[in-house]
Amino acid sequence: MFIDINPKLPMRDKTVTSNFFISKLGFHRSGSVDYEGYLMLQKDNIQIHFFEFKELDPKQNYGQVYIRTDEIDELYQSMLDKKISIHPSGDLQIKPWGQKEFSILDPDNNLLTFGQSY
């Protein structure tokens, strides 16, 4: 049976990615080993893994992950308070499919969409 999923997204610079997710989004490193060219981060019950792709052109990166939350309004406000840029077409809004969502981009242009059932 499937029990979990951990998306893997590209990153150009492990330090930049780590700093963004830890200092801005409140993640922490997962696991006890620091692998070269690989990063595992966790917050609450989710993990996101990153693989090194130094030649990545952020303008051509289509990495995406959808993160479900049960505190969308508070999360959105905390991102605004921390001056985290909201995606230009990703402001907090209720979508036709019954989700309240917003989106941000990480330093490598991976799209992070946060959603809650409405």
C-alpha positions in Angstrom: 0.0 0.0 0.0 1.1 3.6 -0.6 1.7 5.4 2.7 3.5 8.7 1.8 4.9 10.8 -1.0 7.9 13.1 -1.0 8.2 15.3 -4.1 11.7 15.9 -5.5 12.4 19.3 -6.9 15.5 20.7 -8.7 17.8 23.2 -7.0 20.8 25.1 -8.3 22.4 25.8 -4.9 21.9 23.7 -1.8 22.7 26.6 0.6 20.3 29.0 -1.0 17.5 26.5 -1.1 18.1 25.4 2.4 18.2 29.0 3.7 14.9 29.9 1.9 13.0 26.9 3.2 14.4 27.0 6.7 14.5 30.7 7.5 11.5 31.9 5.4 9.1 28.9 5.5 10.1 27.2 8.8 11.3 23.9 7.5 14.1 21.9 9.1 16.6 19.4 7.8 15.4 15.8 7.7 17.6 12.8 8.4 21.0 12.7 10.1 23.2 12.5 7.0 24.1 15.5 4.8 24.2 14.1 1.2 26.2 15.9 -1.4 23.9 17.4 -4.0 20.8 16.3 -2.2 18.6 18.0 0.4 15.7 16.7 2.5 13.6 19.2 4.4 10.6 18.7 6.6 7.8 20.8 8.2 5.0 19.2 10.2 4.0 16.1 8.3 5.5 16.8 4.9 8.9 16.3 3.4 10.3 17.9 0.2 13.4 16.5 -1.3 15.7 18.5 -3.6 18.3 17.3 -6.1 21.2 19.4 -7.4 20.8 20.7 -10.9 23.4 23.4 -11.3 22.6 24.1 -15.0 18.9 24.6 -14.2 17.5 27.7 -16.0 14.9 29.0 -13.6 12.9 30.5 -16.5 12.4 27.0 -17.9 11.8 25.2 -14.6 8.3 23.7 -14.3 8.8 22.0 -10.9 5.6 22.2 -8.8 4.3 20.9 -5.6 0.8 21.3 -4.0 0.8 21.5 -0.2 -2.4 21.0 1.7 -2.9 23.0 4.9 -5.6 23.5 7.5 -4.6 27.1 8.3 -4.5 28.8 4.9 -5.4 32.3 6.1 -2.8 32.3 8.8 -0.2 30.8 6.5 -0.9 33.4 3.8 -0.7 36.3 6.4 2.6 34.9 7.8 4.1 34.9 4.3 3.0 38.5 3.8 4.4 39.4 7.2 7.8 37.8 6.2 7.8 39.8 2.9 7.7 36.5 0.9 6.7 37.3 -2.7 3.4 35.9 -3.6 3.3 34.6 -7.2 1.9 37.3 -9.5 -1.2 35.3 -10.3 -1.3 33.3 -7.1 -2.9 35.6 -4.5 -5.1 33.9 -1.9 -8.4 33.1 -3.6 -11.2 30.5 -3.7 -10.9 28.4 -6.8 -13.8 26.9 -8.8 -12.7 23.4 -7.6 -13.5 24.2 -4.0 -10.0 25.0 -2.7 -8.7 28.2 -1.1 -5.2 28.6 -2.5 -2.1 30.8 -3.0 1.3 30.3 -4.6 4.9 31.3 -4.2 8.1 30.6 -6.1 11.2 29.3 -4.4 14.7 30.6 -5.5 14.7 28.1 -8.4 11.2 29.0 -9.7 9.7 25.8 -8.3 6.0 26.7 -7.8 4.7 26.0 -4.3 0.9 26.1 -4.1 -0.8 26.0 -0.7 -4.4 24.9 -0.5 -7.2 24.2 1.9 -10.7 22.8 1.2 -13.2 25.5 1.3 
